Amino acid sequence: MSPRPRLRARAPRVPDLAGVDTGGTFTDVVARVGGRLVAWKEPSTPRAPERAVLAALARVGARRATRVRHGSTVATNTLLERTGARVALVTTAGFEDLLEIGRQDRPRLYDLAPRRVPPLVPRARRIGVRERVAAGGAVLEPLRPAAVAAAVRAVRRTGAESVAVGLLHAWARPAHERALGRALRAARLPVTCATELCPEIREYERLATTVVNAYLVPRVARYVASLAAAHGPRLEIVLSHGGTAPPAEAAREPVRQLLSGPAAGLEAAWAAARACGFRRALTLDVGGTSTDVAYAEGGLPRRRAREVAGFPIQLPLLDVHTVGAGGGSVARVDAGGLLETGPESAGADPGPAAYGRGGPPTVTDALVVLGRLPARSLGGGAVTLDTSAAERAMARLGRALGGRPAVEAAAAVARVAEARMEAALRAVSVERGHDPRGAALVAFGGAGGLHACALAAALGCAAVVFPAHAGVLSALGAMRGAARRERSRSVLLDARDTAGLARALARLEAAVRAAFPAAERSRVRIERLAEARYRGQSHELTVPAAGDVAARFHAAHRARYGFADAAREVEVVTLEVRGTGTAPAAPRRAPAPRGPARPAARVRVHDGRAWRAADVWDAERLPAGWTARGPAVALQSGATLWIAPGWRARRHASGAIVVVPERAR
């Protein structure tokens, strides 16, 4: 959040590679131009997000020849806002209500009036087809041509814009699903078949994933098509596992993009932690609308399944947790007189009150009033701040809190927002058995550095790492991430059946390699994994699918649960093969300035208890080895770091600023 833009309106040369991350407030782009990095933050255009993407690319000089890797939020927002397609579901007769029955669990155990997320397909658009396949793949009732024709007619009567096809046990014998898919596609309908997307056990999760994909296809396909038409063929879309896909594949399977932007940011944050010597890290990405957090130890955290917006997604993804707490989170007093922040956001328009467009009081306004945002603009000059408007908004909030001064209201807003962020960080660490003490807290996004010291102190973290280019780190992660492809399939094989496992793995590996361009296939790094369990268990542990899989499972079970039973049969439920291509070369870092650094300004900052004098440093002009004690503020182009009292900052050779508590020196 720099007091002035750092870039020219256009880069002097055409970049060969660019990364884009769209957020609720800003759309970020970074580009590699002649081996150097340039960046830009453009106010987002939520009603037509491609406009901000294309404008940001134009600002850094990107052309159709530029390879662009885009972290998109269109799929996520479509699901959260429930603005997707009118979907029909075709499933085995008698199982039409599986989508609504689910697992019959209660997300809030003690809620006296629980409300489940309503299904994306109402009962009237769920169509049962007479056919039946057994769990082992045997055909109990064949799918007849008359049943296929009747299903197509029923779908047409619903007026569906997209169709999900998910039949019972089709992962074991997909022929029936394929026949229905062919007939529906012949009727010129976009179709998602469960066996093409997720050929695995657990019918409810598989069906729900398929329905979500069908719900997203029309809108995401239009968005990707419009971007591809405007930019050209060198566009790639970042997926939830951190890899990328070409536009056609991304449009066909948009459910794989639900954590697109956060996944790219997590990769770049983990790289920043490693560069500073940390092997355990919490990541904190605070943007204008939300906060994304994760815990990484020894590598990126991955999951095979999770819920997004209340719907189970049975696909590989990086394990990122999101809460509605960001710079644009609206601050208000509820009916009981309690102060709340978020999850509602002021977004990019009207934005916070400090944008001068009549917006509501937000976390950003609180930080402006506290002096922790001493710059006159946000996003490297993309938005001019109106300090008086922020003070008026906090004064109104203070009156609603019983006549509190504006600065007390602002301090309270910051504390409440940080409490929500702390709860999210604890959810991915302490609640999963990970000790955050001694880990690094990597703070990025436009506002991550403004809350990092308070959160690190609450969690006992050893240090705050504020990376170079923190404000556009997710776009940087999108640009630098390696291409990835992943394929999985349920097999239900004895772990001792090495020949059967080898055949299944070979088929998956061939499919993964075929998904890469022919020139890259020989350089693809392959990882083979098995999801295994003791026969009779309900859930699996993931182990490498190499050597003695049963022995690996026993060891993993002992490590996780404290015991193992070597006499019991181990069943491999699902096999997964991951392929990773070569990552693009990193841009050269600008050489660190030499000589002593001097503060750019000195301002008054409220630390939550009293006003203090604080130096303001230009983070991009700091020499290696620079140190400063809090209270102080370091400004990047697009991000701000608040160095709280009792903390000491030092510029690391990697370009990051590492902040540690004084007692830990």
C-alpha positions in Angstrom: 0.0 0.0 0.0 2.5 2.5 -1.3 2.1 6.3 -1.3 2.8 6.3 -5.0 2.8 3.8 -7.9 6.1 2.0 -8.5 5.4 1.2 -12.2 5.0 3.0 -15.4 1.6 2.8 -16.9 3.0 0.3 -19.4 6.0 -1.9 -19.3 8.7 -0.9 -21.8 8.9 -4.5 -23.2 6.4 -7.2 -23.9 6.4 -9.8 -21.0 6.9 -13.4 -21.9 5.0 -14.7 -18.8 2.4 -13.2 -16.5 0.3 -14.3 -13.4 -3.1 -12.9 -12.5 -5.1 -13.2 -9.3 -8.6 -11.8 -9.0 -9.9 -10.7 -5.7 -13.1 -9.0 -4.5 -11.3 -5.6 -4.2 -8.2 -5.7 -6.5 -7.1 -7.8 -9.5 -3.4 -8.3 -9.3 -1.0 -9.0 -12.2 2.8 -9.7 -12.2 4.8 -10.2 -15.3 8.3 -11.2 -16.3 9.8 -8.6 -18.6 13.3 -9.2 -19.8 13.9 -11.4 -16.7 12.7 -8.6 -14.4 9.4 -8.5 -12.5 6.8 -5.8 -12.8 3.4 -5.7 -11.1 0.1 -3.9 -11.1 -3.1 -3.8 -8.9 -6.3 -2.9 -10.7 -9.6 -2.3 -9.0 -11.8 -5.4 -9.6 -15.0 -5.3 -11.6 -17.1 -8.1 -10.0 -20.0 -7.9 -12.5 -17.6 -8.5 -15.4 -14.3 -9.7 -13.8 -12.6 -10.2 -17.2 -12.6 -6.4 -17.7 -10.3 -5.9 -14.7 -8.1 -8.8 -15.8 -7.6 -7.5 -19.3 -7.0 -3.9 -18.0 -4.4 -5.2 -15.6 -2.7 -7.2 -18.3 -2.6 -4.2 -20.6 -1.0 -2.1 -17.8 2.0 -4.4 -17.7 2.2 -4.6 -21.5 1.0 -8.1 -22.0 0.1 -9.2 -25.5 -1.3 -12.3 -27.1 2.1 -13.8 -27.2 2.4 -13.5 -23.4 1.8 -16.8 -21.5 -0.8 -15.9 -18.9 -1.5 -18.0 -15.8 -4.8 -16.9 -14.1 -6.0 -17.6 -10.6 -9.8 -17.1 -11.0 -12.5 -16.6 -8.4 -15.4 -16.9 -10.8 -16.1 -20.5 -9.9 -15.9 -19.8 -6.1 -18.1 -16.7 -6.3 -20.7 -18.5 -8.5 -21.1 -21.2 -5.9 -21.1 -18.8 -2.9 -23.6 -16.5 -4.5 -25.7 -19.3 -5.9 -25.7 -17.8 -9.4 -24.9 -20.9 -11.4 -26.9 -22.8 -14.0 -30.3 -24.5 -13.9 -29.1 -28.1 -13.4 -30.9 -31.5 -14.0 -29.6 -34.6 -12.3 -29.8 -38.1 -13.9 -29.2 -40.9 -11.5 -30.2 -44.5 -10.8 -33.9 -44.9 -10.1 -34.5 -44.9 -6.4 -31.5 -42.8 -5.5 -32.9 -39.4 -6.6 -32.9 -38.1 -3.1 -29.3 -39.1 -2.2 -28.2 -35.6 -3.0 -30.5 -34.2 -0.3 -30.1 -37.0 2.3 -26.3 -36.8 2.2 -24.6 -38.3 5.3 -27.3 -37.2 7.7 -24.7 -35.6 9.9 -25.3 -32.4 11.9 -22.7 -29.7 11.2 -23.8 -27.9 14.4 -24.5 -30.6 17.0 -26.3 -28.4 19.6 -28.2 -26.2 17.2 -31.9 -26.6 18.1 -33.0 -25.5 14.6 -30.3 -26.7 12.2 -30.5 -25.6 8.6 -28.8 -27.6 5.9 -27.5 -26.0 2.7 -30.3 -26.5 0.2 -29.3 -28.8 -2.7 -28.3 -27.2 -6.1 -30.9 -29.4 -7.8 -34.5 -29.4 -6.5 -36.5 -32.7 -6.5 -38.4 -31.8 -9.6 -35.2 -31.8 -11.7 -33.8 -35.1 -10.4 -34.5 -37.9 -12.9 -34.3 -41.6 -12.1 -33.2 -44.1 -14.7 -33.9 -47.8 -14.5 -30.5 -49.5 -14.4 -28.3 -51.0 -11.7 -24.7 -52.0 -11.2 -23.4 -53.9 -8.2 -20.5 -52.6 -6.1 -18.1 -55.0 -7.8 -19.2 -53.9 -11.3 -21.7 -56.7 -12.2 -24.7 -55.5 -14.1 -27.9 -56.2 -12.1 -30.2 -54.4 -14.4 -29.1 -53.3 -17.9 -29.7 -49.8 -19.2 -32.1 -50.1 -22.2 -32.3 -47.7 -25.1 -35.9 -46.8 -24.1 -34.7 -45.7 -20.7 -32.0 -43.5 -22.2 -34.5 -41.9 -24.6 -37.0 -41.3 -21.7 -34.2 -39.7 -19.6 -33.3 -37.3 -22.5 -37.0 -36.3 -22.9 -37.3 -35.7 -19.1 -34.2 -33.5 -19.0 -35.6 -31.4 -21.9 -38.8 -30.9 -20.0 -37.0 -29.4 -17.0 -35.5 -26.6 -19.1 -32.1 -27.5 -17.7 -29.0 -25.5 -18.9 -26.6 -28.2 -17.7 -26.8 -31.9 -16.7 -25.1 -34.0 -14.1 -25.0 -37.7 -14.6 -24.2 -39.9 -11.6 -25.2 -43.6 -11.4 -24.8 -46.0 -8.5 -21.4 -47.8 -8.5 -20.6 -46.4 -12.0 -16.9 -46.0 -11.0 -16.8 -49.9 -11.2 -18.5 -50.1 -14.6 -18.9 -46.7 -16.4 -20.7 -48.0 -19.5 -24.1 -46.9 -18.4 -23.0 -43.4 -17.6 -21.2 -43.0 -20.8 -24.3 -44.1 -22.8 -26.4 -41.5 -21.1 -23.7 -38.8 -21.5 -23.5 -39.5 -25.3 -27.3 -39.2 -25.7 -27.5 -36.0 -23.7 -24.6 -34.4 -25.5 -26.3 -35.3 -28.8 -29.2 -33.2 -27.5 -26.8 -30.3 -27.3 -26.6 -30.1 -23.5 -23.5 -29.5 -21.5 -23.0 -32.8 -19.5 -20.8 -33.7 -16.5 -20.4 -37.5 -16.0 -19.3 -38.5 -12.5 -17.0 -41.3 -13.8 -15.1 -38.8 -16.1 -14.7 -36.3 -13.2 -14.4 -38.4 -10.1 -14.3 -42.2 -10.6 -14.2 -43.1 -7.0 -16.3 -44.7 -4.2 -18.6 -42.8 -1.9 -21.7 -42.1 -4.0 -22.9 -39.0 -2.1 -19.6 -37.2 -2.3 -19.1 -38.2 -6.0 -22.6 -37.1 -6.9 -22.3 -33.8 -5.0 -19.0 -33.0 -6.8 -20.6 -33.8 -10.2 -23.6 -31.6 -9.5 -21.4 -28.7 -8.4 -19.4 -29.0 -11.6 -22.5 -29.0 -13.8 -23.8 -26.0 -11.8 -20.6 -24.0 -12.6 -20.0 -25.0 -16.2 -22.1 -22.4 -18.2 -20.9 -19.3 -16.3 -17.3 -20.3 -16.0 -17.1 -21.5 -19.6 -18.4 -18.1 -20.8 -15.8 -16.3 -18.6 -12.9 -18.5 -19.8 -14.0 -18.3 -23.4 -14.2 -14.5 -23.3 -10.7 -14.2 -21.8 -9.3 -16.7 -24.2 -10.9 -14.8 -27.2 -9.5 -11.5 -25.9 -6.0 -12.7 -25.0 -5.3 -15.7 -27.2 -4.3 -19.3 -26.9 -1.5 -18.8 -24.3 -3.9 -18.6 -21.4 -3.8 -21.1 -18.5 -6.2 -21.4 -15.5 -4.8 -22.2 -12.0 -6.5 -25.1 -10.3 -7.2 -25.9 -6.7 -4.1 -28.2 -6.4 -1.8 -25.4 -7.6 -1.3 -26.6 -11.1 -2.8 -25.2 -14.3 -5.1 -26.3 -17.1 -5.7 -25.0 -20.6 -9.0 -23.0 -21.2 -10.9 -25.9 -22.7 -10.2 -28.2 -19.8 -10.8 -25.5 -17.2 -14.2 -24.7 -18.8 -15.2 -28.4 -18.8 -14.2 -29.0 -15.1 -14.6 -25.7 -13.3 -15.1 -27.4 -9.9 -11.3 -27.9 -9.9 -11.0 -24.0 -9.7 -12.8 -23.5 -6.4 -9.5 -22.7 -4.5 -7.6 -21.4 -7.5 -6.2 -18.1 -6.2 -5.6 -19.2 -2.6 -3.7 -22.3 -3.9 -1.3 -20.1 -5.9 -0.7 -17.8 -2.9 0.0 -20.8 -0.6 2.7 -22.1 -2.9 4.5 -18.7 -3.1 4.2 -18.2 0.7 5.7 -21.6 1.5 8.6 -20.8 -0.9 9.1 -17.5 1.0 9.2 -19.4 4.4 11.7 -21.9 3.1 13.9 -19.2 1.7 14.1 -17.6 5.2 15.0 -21.0 6.8 11.7 -22.1 8.2 10.3 -25.6 7.7 7.0 -24.9 9.5 4.8 -22.1 8.5 1.3 -20.6 9.0 0.2 -18.6 5.9 -2.0 -15.5 6.3 -3.4 -14.0 3.1 -5.6 -11.0 3.9 -7.3 -9.4 1.0 -10.2 -7.0 0.6 -12.9 -9.6 1.1 -11.5 -12.6 2.8 -8.6 -14.2 4.7 -7.1 -17.4 3.5 -4.9 -19.4 6.0 -3.0 -22.7 5.9 -0.5 -24.7 7.8 2.5 -26.2 6.0 5.2 -28.5 7.4 7.8 -30.2 5.2 5.7 -29.5 2.1 2.4 -28.1 0.8 -0.7 -29.3 2.7 -2.9 -31.4 0.4 -6.3 -33.0 0.8 -8.3 -35.4 -1.3 -11.7 -34.0 -0.2 -13.2 -31.1 1.7 -16.4 -28.9 1.8 -16.7 -25.7 -0.1 -19.7 -23.5 0.6 -21.3 -26.5 2.4 -20.9 -29.0 -0.5 -18.4 -31.9 -0.4 -15.8 -31.8 -3.2 -14.1 -35.1 -3.8 -11.0 -33.9 -5.7 -7.4 -33.2 -4.9 -6.7 -29.7 -3.7 -4.3 -27.7 -1.5 -5.7 -27.4 2.0 -6.6 -23.7 2.4 -9.2 -22.4 4.9 -11.1 -19.2 4.2 -13.1 -16.9 6.4 -14.9 -13.7 5.5 -12.5 -11.2 7.2 -10.6 -8.8 5.0 -9.9 -5.1 4.6 -13.3 -4.5 3.2 -15.2 -6.4 5.9 -18.1 -4.2 7.1 -18.0 -3.2 10.8 -21.4 -2.9 12.5 -23.2 -3.1 15.9 -25.7 -5.9 16.1 -29.1 -5.8 17.8 -27.5 -6.9 21.1 -25.0 -4.1 21.0 -22.0 -6.3 20.0 -19.5 -5.2 17.5 -19.1 -7.5 14.4 -16.9 -7.4 11.3 -17.8 -9.4 8.2 -18.5 -11.6 6.5 -20.2 -9.0 4.4 -17.7 -6.9 2.4 -17.8 -3.4 0.9 -15.9 -4.9 -2.1 -14.4 -2.6 -4.7 -17.5 -0.5 -5.3 -18.4 1.4 -3.2 -15.6 0.0 -1.1 -14.6 1.2 2.4 -15.6 4.7 3.5 -12.0 5.8 2.9 -12.6 5.2 -0.8 -14.7 8.4 -0.7 -17.7 6.7 -2.4 -20.1 6.6 0.5 -19.1 3.1 1.6 -19.7 1.7 5.1 -17.2 1.5 8.0 -14.7 -1.3 7.4 -11.5 -2.8 8.8 -9.6 -0.7 6.3 -11.2 2.5 7.8 -10.2 1.4 11.3 -6.5 1.0 10.2 -6.5 4.4 8.5 -7.9 6.0 11.7 -5.2 4.2 13.8 -2.5 5.5 11.5 -1.3 2.1 10.5 -2.1 2.9 6.9 -0.2 6.2 6.6 -0.1 6.1 2.8 -2.5 8.3 0.8 -3.5 5.5 -1.5 -4.0 1.7 -1.8 -2.9 -0.8 -4.4 0.1 1.2 -5.5 -2.0 4.3 -6.3 -5.0 2.5 -7.7 -7.3 4.0 -5.0 -6.9 7.3 -3.2 -7.7 7.3 0.5 -10.0 9.8 2.1 -8.8 10.0 5.7 -11.7 12.3 6.8 -14.3 9.9 5.4 -12.7 7.0 7.4 -12.7 9.1 10.6 -16.4 10.1 10.1 -17.3 6.4 9.6 -15.5 5.3 12.8 -17.1 8.2 14.7 -20.5 7.0 13.7 -19.6 3.5 14.8 -18.3 4.8 18.1 -21.6 6.5 18.8 -23.4 3.2 18.1 -21.1 1.6 20.7 -22.2 3.9 23.4 -20.4 7.1 22.6 -16.9 5.8 22.2 -14.3 8.0 20.5 -13.5 7.2 16.8 -10.0 5.8 17.7 -11.4 3.5 20.4 -14.0 2.2 17.9 -11.2 1.7 15.3 -9.1 -0.2 17.8 -12.1 -2.4 18.7 -12.7 -3.2 15.0 -9.1 -4.2 14.5 -9.2 -6.5 17.5 -12.5 -8.2 16.4 -11.2 -8.8 12.9 -8.0 -10.2 14.3 -10.0 -12.5 16.6 -11.7 -14.0 13.5 -8.3 -14.4 11.8 -6.8 -16.1 14.9 -9.7 -18.5 15.0 -9.0 -19.5 11.4 -5.3 -20.0 12.1 -6.1 -22.1 15.1 -8.5 -24.2 13.0 -5.7 -25.2 10.6 -3.1 -25.7 13.3 -4.0 -26.4 16.9 -7.4 -28.0 16.1 -5.5 -30.5 13.8 -2.8 -31.3 16.3 -0.1 -28.9 14.9 1.7 -26.7 17.3 2.1 -23.2 15.9 4.7 -22.2 18.4 8.1 -21.8 16.7 6.6 -21.7 13.2 6.8 -18.7 10.9 3.7 -16.7 10.1 3.9 -15.7 6.4 1.8 -12.5 6.0 0.8 -11.4 2.5 -2.1 -9.9 0.5 -2.7 -6.2 0.8 -3.5 -6.3 4.5 -1.8 -9.5 5.9 1.1 -7.5 7.3 -1.1 -5.1 9.1 -2.4 -7.9 11.5 0.6 -10.2 11.5 2.4 -9.2 14.7 -0.8 -9.4 16.9 -1.6 -12.8 15.4 1.9 -14.2 15.7 2.0 -13.1 19.4 -1.3 -14.8 20.1 -0.2 -18.0 18.5 3.4 -18.0 19.8 4.9 -18.0 16.3 8.7 -17.5 16.1 8.6 -14.8 13.5 6.6 -12.9 10.9 7.8 -13.3 7.3 6.7 -10.4 5.0 7.7 -11.5 1.5 8.9 -9.3 -1.3 5.9 -8.5 -3.5 3.6 -9.5 -0.6 0.7 -7.5 -2.1 0.7 -9.5 -5.3 2.0 -12.8 -3.9 -0.9 -14.9 -5.2 -0.4 -13.6 -8.7 3.3 -14.4 -8.3 2.5 -17.9 -7.2 0.2 -18.3 -10.2 3.0 -17.2 -12.6 5.8 -19.4 -11.0 3.8 -22.6 -10.3 4.6 -25.7 -12.2 2.0 -27.4 -14.4 0.3 -30.3 -12.7 -2.1 -33.1 -13.7 -3.7 -35.6 -11.3 -5.7 -38.7 -12.0 -7.3 -41.0 -9.4 -9.5 -44.1 -9.4 -11.0 -46.4 -6.8 -9.8 -50.0 -7.2 -10.6 -51.9 -3.9 -7.6 -54.2 -4.2 -5.7 -56.2 -1.5 -2.4 -54.3 -0.7 -0.6 -57.6 -1.4 -1.9 -57.6 -5.0 1.2 -55.9 -6.4 0.5 -56.9 -10.0 -3.1 -55.5 -9.9 -1.8 -52.3 -8.3 1.0 -52.0 -10.8 -1.5 -52.3 -13.8 -3.9 -49.7 -12.3 -1.0 -47.3 -11.6 0.3 -47.7 -15.1 -3.0 -46.8 -16.6 -3.3 -43.7 -14.4 0.3 -42.6 -15.1 -0.3 -43.0 -18.9 -3.4 -40.7 -18.6 -1.4 -38.1 -16.5 1.5 -38.0 -19.0 -0.9 -37.8 -22.0 -2.4 -34.6 -20.4 0.9 -32.8 -20.8 2.2 -31.5 -24.2 4.2 -34.1 -26.0 7.5 -32.1 -25.7 7.2 -32.0 -21.9 6.2 -35.6 -21.1 9.7 -37.0 -20.6 10.4 -34.3 -18.0 7.2 -34.8 -15.9 7.9 -35.8 -12.3 5.5 -38.6 -11.3 4.2 -39.3 -7.7 2.1 -42.4 -7.0 -0.2 -42.5 -3.9 -2.5 -45.1 -2.4 -5.5 -44.5 -0.1 -5.6 -47.6 2.1 -7.4 -48.9 5.2 -7.9 -52.0 7.2 -10.7 -53.9 5.6 -13.9 -52.9 7.3 -12.8 -49.4 8.2 -14.7 -46.4 6.8 -11.9 -44.0 6.0 -8.4 -44.2 4.6 -4.9 -43.0 5.1 -2.7 -41.9 2.1 0.7 -43.5 1.7 3.2 -43.7 -1.2 2.2 -46.4 -3.7 5.6 -48.0 -3.8 7.3 -51.0 -2.3 5.3 -52.7 0.5 2.1 -50.6 0.6 0.8 -52.6 3.6 3.9 -52.0 5.7 3.7 -48.3 4.8 0.1 -48.2 5.9 0.8 -50.0 9.2 3.5 -47.3 9.9 1.2 -44.5 9.0 -1.7 -45.9 11.1 0.6 -46.2 14.1 1.9 -42.7 13.6 -1.7 -41.2 13.3 -3.6 -43.3 15.9 -0.9 -44.9 18.1 -1.4 -48.5 17.1 -1.3 -50.9 14.2 -2.5 -54.4 13.5 0.0 -56.2 11.2 -2.3 -59.3 11.1 -5.2 -57.5 9.5 -5.7 -57.3 5.8 -5.0 -53.9 4.2 -7.2 -52.8 1.4 -6.2 -50.2 -1.2 -9.3 -48.2 -1.9 -8.2 -45.5 -4.3 -5.0 -44.9 -6.3 -3.8 -41.5 -7.4 -1.0 -40.4 -9.7 0.3 -36.8 -9.7 2.4 -35.4 -12.5 4.4 -32.2 -12.1 6.0 -30.3 -15.0 8.9 -27.9 -15.0 8.3 -24.6 -13.3 9.0 -21.4 -15.2 12.3 -19.7 -14.4 11.9 -17.2 -11.6 12.4 -13.5 -12.5 15.6 -11.9 -11.3 15.4 -10.0 -8.0 16.2 -6.3 -8.2 19.6 -5.7 -6.5 19.2 -4.5 -2.9 20.1 -0.8 -2.4 23.4 -0.1 -0.7 24.2 2.3 2.1 22.2 3.3 5.1 18.4 3.6 4.8 16.5 6.6 6.1 12.8 6.7 7.1 10.5 8.2 4.4 8.4 9.9 7.1 7.5 9.9 10.8 3.8 9.5 11.8 1.6 9.1 14.8 0.2 5.5 15.1 -2.2 4.1 17.7 -1.0 0.7 18.9 -4.4 -0.2 20.6 -3.5 1.5 23.8 -1.9 4.9 23.1 -0.6 7.1 20.3 3.1 6.6 19.5 5.6 8.1 17.0 6.6 5.6 14.3 9.0 5.7 11.4 7.7 4.9 7.9 10.1 2.9 5.7 10.0 2.3 2.0 10.3 -1.5 1.9 11.5 -1.5 -1.7 14.5 0.7 -0.9 15.9 -1.2 2.1 19.4 -2.6 2.0 20.0 -6.2 3.0 20.6 -6.4 6.8 18.5 -3.3 7.5 16.9 -3.5 11.0 14.3 -1.4 12.8 12.4 -1.6 16.0 8.7 -1.2 16.4 6.5 0.8 16.3 7.2 1.3 12.6 5.5 0.9 9.3 7.1 -0.6 6.1 5.4 0.2 2.8 5.5 -1.9 -0.3 3.7 -1.2 -3.6 0.4 -2.9 -2.8 1.0 -4.0 0.9 1.8 -2.6 4.3 3.6 -4.1 7.3 2.8 -2.9 10.8 5.8 -3.6 13.1 4.2 -3.5 16.5 6.0 -2.2 19.7 8.2 -5.0 21.1 9.1 -6.4 17.7 12.2 -6.0 15.7 12.4 -6.2 11.8 15.3 -7.2 9.6 15.5 -7.4 5.8 16.5 -10.9 4.8 18.8 -11.7 1.8 15.7 -13.1 0.0 14.1 -9.7 0.0 11.6 -10.6 2.7 11.3 -8.6 6.0 11.5 -11.0 9.0 10.0 -9.6 12.2 10.7 -11.3 15.6 9.7 -10.4 19.1 12.4 -8.5 21.0 12.7 -11.2 23.6 13.6 -13.8 20.9 16.7 -11.9 19.6 
